Amino acid sequence: MSAKVEIYTSSLCGYCSSAKRLLAHKQITFDEIDVTFDAEMRRAMTERTEGRTSVPQIFINGHGIGGCDDLYALESSGKLDALLAEDQAS
């Protein structure tokens, strides 16, 4: 699988841990951006997500898929693997 996965997190966020656990279980490497104490990075996340301020915020190949519940919904529907298999250039 060659998708680029990015996840904005906060250190005490249970949903962040759950999302990372699912990705790790699927052996997906991801870039974690911890916004716990980084106001500038949190602002960048909020701009990128068109106003969402909650974490986690997950991006696959640059497209926001939402948070932890959205990630698990994609997994339950069988659509997550297809997204993760897409090349970054797709």
Helices and strands as residue ranges (DSSP letters): E 5-9, H 14-25, E 31-34, H 39-48, E 57-60, E 63-66, H 68-77, H 80-85
